[in-house]
Amino acid sequence: MLNYLKLTEVGTALGIVLPEELLVRLKVGQGDVVFITETPSGYLLTPYDPEVEEQLKIGRAFMDEYQETFRALAQ
């Protein structure tokens, strides 16, 4: 697996080129958005929006808490 990414000049800015192997593993391609999140051990690059992930976590906890109510409503 890749150990480093090289900074490349892109116009007046700097960018990185992601190798094909990494793009396949992330399941992303041209035009997709990736998110960078700072973690205690460094930075995390992911195609998943961390805010949406947090909202889903809260929603799952809510559904678990009221599981019996949802079952009753489904009948």
Sequence and secondary structure as in RCSB ss.txt:
>XXXX:A:sequence
MLNYLKLTEVGTALGIVLPEELLVRLKVGQGDVVFITETPSGYLLTPYDPEVEEQLKIGRAFMDEYQETFRALAQ
>XXXX:A:secstr
      EEEETTEEEE   HHHHHHHT  TT   EEEEETTEEEEESS HHHHHHHHHHHHHHHHTHHHHHHHH 
